[in-house]
Each structure stands twice: as structure tokens, then as C-alpha cells.
Amino acid sequence: MPTNPQEQNSATLRALSLLEMIVGSESPVSLAEAVSHTGLPKPTVHRVLVLLERAGMLLREPNTKRYSPGRRLSSLALDTLLHPAPRVPRHAILQALVSQTGETCNLTMLDGNEIVYLDRVESTAPLRLDLRPGSRVPLHCTASGKLFLSQMPRKYRQKLIHSAPLTRYTDNTITDATLLERELEQIRAKQLSTDNEEFLAGTTCVAIPVRGQNGRLCVAVAVQAPTARMPLEQALHYLPALRGAAENLSATYRLDNP
């Protein structure tokens, strides 16, 4: 184990480098891949991975012995994104988007098998929903949820879709896995996802990706309103405003952003 501050710092950086690699990978990472990435001796990498697993920062799959982000690491990431400091400029961008569309806009991210609201700016119009930051909604029947599903590697996506029942929330909810897969392929191609009264009856939503470092999908930005006021066709007219907001938001998630 490290015995002086310089060695401790080096060990800390090694651990952070491994966490960054695993978080940035589209699939769970093996010990061999981690060794290749770091260039460190296999025993050293294995020791760091075991420590991170014990700390809850990583999760090791029992069958493949590959590593993926653990619950503690996911909670840390979510707490960071919900922290007031980074939310200030993003909240201002959402406020500007609401001014353009006249409807409620939100920022969401994937957390496990749910979507969590990072921020939300309400419309001044009546008939609004109470979905505050920290609220959670399903993947298979929400615009943001389907958007994140569409970007996943197919094998992992199918595992999520088939691991639990596709609960029906409204008459429009897609509960057939094959039909959902078909829609997700279309969403992936268009980089655009919709919720046409699939989660809440009488509510329409359109979501598009916000990409951070290396073009990775990090969050989704969406406009949402009662269908009576904003049918899907009307919601799609807001795409230019959504894309402008997504571009501005993207800059706040890039590591090279001042």
C-alpha cells in the first residue's frame, strides 16, 4: 500500500483513470482491457479494481467478471449533476427555451433502469405537471427514456427491455418488446424521441440528445405539455429551439469548457 503523499496521489490518479475508462465504455470492462488501457502491471490493476468494487464504486458481473459503474459511483455522479453550481448556467438555458416555446422544458439523465429529472423549468400556462428535480420516470414509455434506450448497445438494451415487464400506463404505451425495439431503431436514426400520451394520458413530450465529451449522450433536453395545448405535430415545430438549447447545453458538459 502507498506509504507517502506522492505515492498516495499516484494511487488515487490510477483509481480515477480506471473509473473514467469504465464510465466511458459502452460495455462492461474486463481486467485485460483495463490493463491494456492503463499500461500498469496486472496485479496493480486488479488490486485497484477490487478496492473500487469493495467501496461500491464498481460492480463486477458474476458470470463474466467484467466491471461496470457501481451504485455508489452512480449516486456520486447524480449528486454532482444535481449540485447547484453546475446547474446555474444550464437552468438559464432551460429558461430561455421555455421563453421560446411557451411550454415546460426539462433536463434528464439515465440512472440505472430509470430516467431522473436533473432540472425543470415550468411554463406559466395552466395544467402543469409536478415533476421536480430528482423525480424518476420509466424508460420504455417516456421520450427521454426511449432516447437513452435507443443509444445503448443492442445487447444491453435488449437485456433491459426483457428483464422486466413493460408496464402499461396508458392506451398508447408500447408493451410489446418487438414493437418497442422497432421504434428505438427509428429513434436512433432520427436522434429524436417522442412520448405521445404513452406515460401520462393527455401529455405530449419531445426529447433530443445533449452530447458531451467525445460526442457521448450525457443528458436529454425535452419540451412537455398537455396534448390539448401541444399536440405532437405542434411539439415537433419546436425542434429548432430544442436543438439550439442542446448545443448550448452540450458546451457545459465538455471537459474543455472554461
Disulfide bonds with the S-S distance in Angstrom:
none
